[in-house]
Amino acid sequence: MPRSSLLHSCVCVGLLTGLTFGQETPPPNPQQSQAAIDDPYDWHAAHTLTVEGQGWSKDLASPFDRLPAKAEQAVRKIVWDLSRHATGICVRFRSDAKEMKVRWELSLEALAMPHMAACAVSGLDLYTVHDGKLRWLETCMAKQFPVNDAWLFRNRDGEMHEYALYLPLFNGVKRLELGVPAGASISPYPRATPRKPIVFYGTSITHGACASRAGMTHVAILGRRLDAPIINLGFSGNGRIEAEVGELLAEVDASVYVIDCLPNVNAEAVAQRMQPFVRALRKARPDTPIVIVEDRRYPDGYAYRERWRHNDKNAQACREAFDALRASGLTKLFYVEGRSLLGEDGEDTVDGSHPSDLGSWRQAAAIEPALRAALKAL
């Protein structure tokens, strides 16, 4: 059977909590209290800063949705519901604050899943620019529903620094605010040279399962390695090479499209859908490179050979579709073999399906050469 574990169905499980990094403060009272009146911090709505990871900046039902509001009538309900998770969205800003607070309001009560911690499902992940590259700085844990209030960092030097804040992988964010001490500055941090985003369309693995924190998905890792904005259109259990999703992808002026849906479909679906999907995307975007990714191989397939047979059939159908597309004259097509996505030691998944951080790192390494080649083809 396809790899999908239908993570969306796990959203209804009970809450799990993790260890806490840093100090945290209680959530704000819904009614304005004297403490709120005396709050010495200036609060800034994050969506007024630089937001990356969204293909649509208008017609959004919520500030941190991944698809426009019109998509609710175009895609299946589960795809729409999953699109409201904030995975891949990143807020970029610069500030000279020595300390900063953050509060965020979640849309789903389930903070964690049985195989994935709350800090990744519902938490925030902060990176800062150091020696010209983004480096991890802090993770903010989600500990309650709906509002969390925490220190984003403390005891910095008061110099101007640049930051990138990754949003939760499997939860929606209704509101996100950053608080700085009075007199400190915070402002948008756009890229010096605007770049078109790399758009990923895929499954639960693209969505982010099972990274330990929001910045450790292979999609986010590739964004940092390539210094490129990314848009994550992974839909857990529902990356099914669907034409209506393809039409939405085509609305995004991307530098590269990455199609990584095989874990959620079988060989028959690949044979039926891949060529029409790619041809429609190419017709809409004649010059944009497209990377097609095979399914990774199940690490326990040596013991359960039917799983490897499924992988082999999917890979064969995908390769045949790719070869047919190339033979028909389509150019700027690139291919990633599934055998390269995970290691041969079987040590890089959480559950035999979804990568751990090690698996995410390996997947990023496997996909990176194809992406670099695609970017050179622009």
SEFIMAR-654428 format. One record per residue (C-alpha): residue in three letters; residue number from 0; z, x negated, y negated. Coordinates in steps of 0.001 Angstrom, whole numbers, plus 500000, padded with zeros to 6 digits. Example, Ala and Ser with C-alpha at 12.3 -4.5 7.8 and 13.67 -1.06 7.14 Angstrom:
BEGIN
R   rest    nr       zz       xx       yy
R    ALA     0   507800   487700   504500
R    SER     1   507140   486330   501060
//
This chain:
BEGIN
R   rest    nr       zz       xx       yy
R    MET     0   500000   500000   500000
R    PRO     1   499587   498877   496398
R    ARG     2   502350   496771   494971
R    SER     3   503526   499367   492453
R    SER     4   507154   500253   492783
R    LEU     5   506785   502999   490221
R    LEU     6   509323   501466   487876
R    HIS     7   509026   504482   485635
R    SER     8   510895   506487   488236
R    CYS     9   513752   504020   488041
R    VAL    10   514354   504799   484385
R    CYS    11   516609   507635   485495
R    VAL    12   519020   505438   487452
R    GLY    13   522594   504843   486365
R    LEU    14   523426   502272   483741
R    LEU    15   524039   498638   484551
R    THR    16   525478   496118   482116
R    GLY    17   525274   492348   481845
R    LEU    18   527161   489452   480350
R    THR    19   527268   489190   476588
R    PHE    20   525900   486378   474442
R    GLY    21   527713   485968   471157
R    GLN    22   530055   488405   469471
R    GLU    23   529289   492064   469009
R    THR    24   530505   494678   466574
R    PRO    25   531013   498393   467220
R    PRO    26   528069   500733   466626
R    PRO    27   527897   502419   463219
R    ASN    28   529538   505804   462871
R    PRO    29   526939   508585   462497
R    GLN    30   528968   509768   459497
R    GLN    31   529229   507294   456646
R    SER    32   532630   505642   456806
R    GLN    33   534508   503519   454308
R    ALA    34   533547   500485   456408
R    ALA    35   529893   501374   455949
R    ILE    36   530366   501806   452210
R    ASP    37   532033   498385   452026
R    ASP    38   529444   496729   454274
R    PRO    39   528560   493421   452580
R    TYR    40   525208   493251   454395
R    ASP    41   521828   494267   453095
R    TRP    42   519952   496154   455811
R    HIS    43   516178   496001   456227
R    ALA    44   513997   498213   458416
R    ALA    45   512199   495910   460856
R    HIS    46   508945   497851   460746
R    THR    47   508592   496813   457070
R    LEU    48   508395   493150   458170
R    THR    49   505548   491631   460227
R    VAL    50   505092   493574   463466
R    GLU    51   502855   492173   466216
R    GLY    52   501956   493754   469520
R    GLN    53   500601   497082   468315
R    GLY    54   496924   497921   468350
R    TRP    55   497479   500847   466013
R    SER    56   499477   500714   462793
R    LYS    57   498889   504358   461865
R    ASP    58   499144   507678   463685
R    LEU    59   502252   506590   465555
R    ALA    60   504780   509104   466858
R    SER    61   507474   506416   466493
R    PRO    62   507371   503072   464648
R    PHE    63   507395   500976   467831
R    ASP    64   505086   502959   470142
R    ARG    65   502236   501118   471887
R    LEU    66   499631   503902   471784
R    PRO    67   498698   506175   468868
R    ALA    68   500001   509745   468800
R    LYS    69   496553   511120   469678
R    ALA    70   496801   509388   473065
R    GLU    71   499359   511932   474218
R    GLN    72   496489   514380   474730
R    ALA    73   494113   511787   476195
R    VAL    74   496086   510004   478919
R    ARG    75   498237   511197   481799
R    LYS    76   501786   512152   480822
R    ILE    77   503380   509248   482651
R    VAL    78   501086   506779   480872
R    TRP    79   502032   508328   477540
R    ASP    80   505743   508192   478368
R    LEU    81   505496   504545   479432
R    SER    82   503510   503674   476319
R    ARG    83   506587   504495   474290
R    HIS    84   508392   501485   475772
R    ALA    85   508356   498656   473240
R    THR    86   507279   495853   475586
R    GLY    87   505197   493149   473941
R    ILE    88   506102   494202   470413
R    CYS    89   507457   491369   468308
R    VAL    90   508912   491411   464776
R    ARG    91   508202   488241   462807
R    PHE    92   510217   487385   459705
R    ARG    93   511602   484490   457684
R    SER    94   515095   484237   456266
R    ASP    95   517546   481779   454744
R    ALA    96   520551   483754   455987
R    LYS    97   523328   481775   457650
R    GLU    98   524086   484786   459781
R    MET    99   522307   488008   460616
R    LYS   100   523196   491280   462288
R    VAL   101   520922   493667   464128
R    ARG   102   521228   497282   465177
R    TRP   103   518757   499206   467251
R    GLU   104   518536   502765   468478
R    LEU   105   517168   503253   471979
R    SER   106   515223   506261   473207
R    LEU   107   516230   506181   476904
R    GLU   108   519771   506405   478228
R    ALA   109   519178   504153   481253
R    LEU   110   519843   500646   479971
R    ALA   111   518953   498793   483173
R    MET   112   517366   499178   486614
R    PRO   113   518590   498084   490039
R    HIS   114   516349   495007   490014
R    MET   115   516276   494309   486300
R    ALA   116   519066   493575   483825
R    ALA   117   519884   495508   480684
R    CYS   118   519163   492504   478460
R    ALA   119   515490   492735   479497
R    VAL   120   515124   496483   479916
R    SER   121   516840   497430   476648
R    GLY   122   517828   494241   474817
R    LEU   123   516337   491988   472162
R    ASP   124   515203   488369   472456
R    LEU   125   515140   486083   469407
R    TYR   126   512992   482967   468996
R    THR   127   512811   480642   466015
R    VAL   128   510285   478040   464923
R    HIS   129   511466   474511   465763
R    ASP   130   509197   471465   465492
R    GLY   131   506276   473795   464927
R    LYS   132   506832   475900   468054
R    LEU   133   508765   479052   468906
R    ARG   134   511995   478221   470740
R    TRP   135   514491   480650   472238
R    LEU   136   517596   481130   470093
R    GLU   137   519535   484219   471203
R    THR   138   519499   487312   473412
R    CYS   139   521148   490531   472242
R    MET   140   522500   492684   475051
R    ALA   141   522184   496442   475112
R    LYS   142   525618   497744   476081
R    GLN   143   525521   501410   475195
R    PHE   144   523298   504358   474311
R    PRO   145   521853   505128   471857
R    VAL   146   522844   502590   469146
R    ASN   147   523717   498933   469647
R    ASP   148   525054   496698   466893
R    ALA   149   525303   492930   467384
R    TRP   150   525166   489516   465803
R    LEU   151   521621   488221   465934
R    PHE   152   522840   484748   465006
R    ARG   153   525663   483013   463130
R    ASN   154   526396   479625   461574
R    ARG   155   522867   478569   460689
R    ASP   156   522321   476035   457896
R    GLY   157   521164   478373   455125
R    GLU   158   517686   476844   455026
R    MET   159   514557   478987   455323
R    HIS   160   513618   479557   458980
R    GLU   161   510966   481604   460741
R    TYR   162   511811   483986   463580
R    ALA   163   510179   486182   466203
R    LEU   164   512210   489033   467709
R    TYR   165   510921   490507   470986
R    LEU   166   511720   494174   471616
R    PRO   167   512908   495796   474883
R    LEU   168   510598   495839   477903
R    PHE   169   511400   499206   479514
R    ASN   170   512992   501214   476722
R    GLY   171   511774   502687   473484
R    VAL   172   513121   501773   470066
R    LYS   173   513515   504562   467550
R    ARG   174   515040   502392   464842
R    LEU   175   515565   498661   464327
R    GLU   176   517352   497156   461336
R    LEU   177   518267   493610   460365
R    GLY   178   521288   492911   458181
R    VAL   179   521732   489816   456016
R    PRO   180   524617   488884   453688
R    ALA   181   524179   489877   450074
R    GLY   182   522076   487255   448307
R    ALA   183   520279   486061   451426
R    SER   184   516567   486701   451709
R    ILE   185   514478   488190   454499
R    SER   186   510736   488723   454302
R    PRO   187   507643   489220   456487
R    TYR   188   506305   486240   458419
R    PRO   189   502556   486771   458888
R    ARG   190   500425   484168   460624
R    ALA   191   498968   481573   458269
R    THR   192   495558   482245   459802
R    PRO   193   495114   485828   460992
R    ARG   194   493942   486013   464611
R    LYS   195   492650   488861   466716
R    PRO   196   495055   489833   469497
R    ILE   197   494678   489240   473211
R    VAL   198   494956   492677   474856
R    PHE   199   496423   492971   478359
R    TYR   200   495917   496136   480436
R    GLY   201   497904   496206   483635
R    THR   202   500777   497321   485815
R    SER   203   504541   496911   486042
R    ILE   204   504131   493132   486159
R    THR   205   502214   493173   482881
R    HIS   206   504764   495676   481570
R    GLY   207   507457   493056   482145
R    ALA   208   509028   493461   485590
R    CYS   209   511155   491599   486395
R    ALA   210   511667   489102   483581
R    SER   211   515263   488222   482776
R    ARG   212   514722   488868   479074
R    ALA   213   512016   490201   476784
R    GLY   214   510492   486847   475865
R    MET   215   509974   485770   479476
R    THR   216   507132   488036   480596
R    HIS   217   503994   486085   481427
R    VAL   218   502270   487984   478612
R    ALA   219   504821   486774   476047
R    ILE   220   504728   483239   477470
R    LEU   221   500947   483160   477064
R    GLY   222   501243   484409   473497
R    ARG   223   503462   481456   472648
R    ARG   224   501404   478896   474554
R    LEU   225   498180   479990   472892
R    ASP   226   499827   480706   469531
R    ALA   227   498116   484092   469590
R    PRO   228   499207   487672   468949
R    ILE   229   499263   489741   472117
R    ILE   230   499185   493452   472854
R    ASN   231   500853   494501   476096
R    LEU   232   499369   497682   477579
R    GLY   233   501087   497394   480922
R    PHE   234   502050   500772   482390
R    SER   235   504469   500482   485286
R    GLY   236   502909   501933   488435
R    ASN   237   500056   503324   486389
R    GLY   238   497611   500559   485550
R    ARG   239   494798   502329   487364
R    ILE   240   491585   501213   485610
R    GLU   241   491305   504616   483914
R    ALA   242   488396   505395   481620
R    GLU   243   490554   507148   479011
R    VAL   244   492712   504033   478684
R    GLY   245   489553   501946   478415
R    GLU   246   488413   504062   475486
R    LEU   247   491671   503297   473719
R    LEU   248   491387   499584   474492
R    ALA   249   487947   499580   472909
R    GLU   250   489460   500772   469629
R    VAL   251   491370   497488   469339
R    ASP   252   489414   494614   467811
R    ALA   253   490585   492045   470343
R    SER   254   489800   488376   470844
R    VAL   255   489976   488851   474641
R    TYR   256   490636   491746   477003
R    VAL   257   492586   491032   480200
R    ILE   258   492267   493591   483015
R    ASP   259   495053   493132   485565
R    CYS   260   495311   496457   487409
R    LEU   261   494767   495656   491082
R    PRO   262   498438   495999   492123
R    ASN   263   498261   499740   491323
R    VAL   264   495006   500586   493098
R    ASN   265   493350   500134   496467
R    ALA   266   489990   498574   497314
R    GLU   267   488181   501916   497161
R    ALA   268   489430   502555   493632
R    VAL   269   488494   499032   492562
R    ALA   270   484964   499537   493916
R    GLN   271   484618   502871   492144
R    ARG   272   486222   502094   488789
R    MET   273   485967   498418   487873
R    GLN   274   482270   498235   487060
R    PRO   275   482134   501449   484962
R    PHE   276   485303   500414   483142
R    VAL   277   483993   496961   482234
R    ARG   278   480528   498257   481304
R    ALA   279   482015   500842   478956
R    LEU   280   484254   498236   477362
R    ARG   281   481338   495813   476988
R    LYS   282   479181   498537   475419
R    ALA   283   481880   499235   472841
R    ARG   284   482644   495533   472254
R    PRO   285   479462   493554   473059
R    ASP   286   480841   490126   472124
R    THR   287   484465   490277   473276
R    PRO   288   485281   488201   476387
R    ILE   289   486844   490008   479342
R    VAL   290   489146   488391   481911
R    ILE   291   489514   490142   485272
R    VAL   292   492587   489267   487339
R    GLU   293   492977   489787   491079
R    ASP   294   496223   490990   492641
R    ARG   295   498791   488348   493519
R    ARG   296   499493   487959   497233
R    TYR   297   502687   489420   498649
R    PRO   298   505062   486544   499468
R    ASP   299   506186   488238   502699
R    GLY   300   502656   488794   503955
R    TYR   301   503088   486043   506533
R    ALA   302   505520   488415   508317
R    TYR   303   503850   491735   507455
R    ARG   304   500170   490988   507826
R    GLU   305   499057   494438   506659
R    ARG   306   500203   493463   503175
R    TRP   307   497916   490440   503142
R    ARG   308   495070   492566   504519
R    HIS   309   495578   494888   501552
R    ASN   310   495457   491890   499210
R    ASP   311   492285   490628   500870
R    LYS   312   490497   493981   500654
R    ASN   313   491422   494364   496983
R    ALA   314   490303   490842   496184
R    GLN   315   486994   491332   497972
R    ALA   316   486285   494574   496103
R    CYS   317   487206   492944   492797
R    ARG   318   485051   489876   493397
R    GLU   319   482093   492045   494439
R    ALA   320   482447   494096   491248
R    PHE   321   482676   490946   489143
R    ASP   322   479620   489384   490813
R    ALA   323   477625   492587   490339
R    LEU   324   478536   492695   486653
R    ARG   325   477445   489080   486202
R    ALA   326   474234   489656   488167
R    SER   327   473357   492595   485917
R    GLY   328   473393   490311   482881
R    LEU   329   476877   490775   481462
R    THR   330   478225   487565   479946
R    LYS   331   481582   486314   478702
R    LEU   332   483261   487474   481894
R    PHE   333   486045   485374   483425
R    TYR   334   487924   485625   486698
R    VAL   335   491401   484708   487966
R    GLU   336   491993   484560   491714
R    GLY   337   495111   486209   493066
R    ARG   338   496102   483288   495269
R    SER   339   496855   481256   492149
R    LEU   340   499249   483745   490546
R    LEU   341   502354   482948   492569
R    GLY   342   503503   479895   494464
R    GLU   343   503315   479430   498222
R    ASP   344   507074   478957   498582
R    GLY   345   507930   482658   498277
R    GLU   346   510669   481885   495759
R    ASP   347   509222   483527   492668
R    THR   348   509704   487301   492974
R    VAL   349   512741   489540   492639
R    ASP   350   511789   492024   495361
R    GLY   351   508676   490685   497061
R    SER   352   506525   492312   494399
R    HIS   353   507678   491651   490849
R    PRO   354   507936   488089   489507
R    SER   355   511162   486475   488486
R    ASP   356   511073   484176   485465
R    LEU   357   509690   481487   487767
R    GLY   358   506958   483875   488885
R    SER   359   506184   484830   485288
R    TRP   360   505903   481155   484408
R    ARG   361   503529   480565   487308
R    GLN   362   501409   483585   486437
R    ALA   363   501088   482387   482861
R    ALA   364   499969   478975   484133
R    ALA   365   497372   480580   486411
R    ILE   366   495885   482853   483743
R    GLU   367   495999   480351   480862
R    PRO   368   492836   478366   481780
R    ALA   369   490727   481537   481929
R    LEU   370   492096   482683   478584
R    ARG   371   491388   479332   476955
R    ALA   372   487841   479435   478310
R    ALA   373   487431   482988   477041
R    LEU   374   488682   482064   473569
R    LYS   375   486207   479178   473433
R    ALA   376   483413   481640   474222
R    LEU   377   484010   483591   471014
//
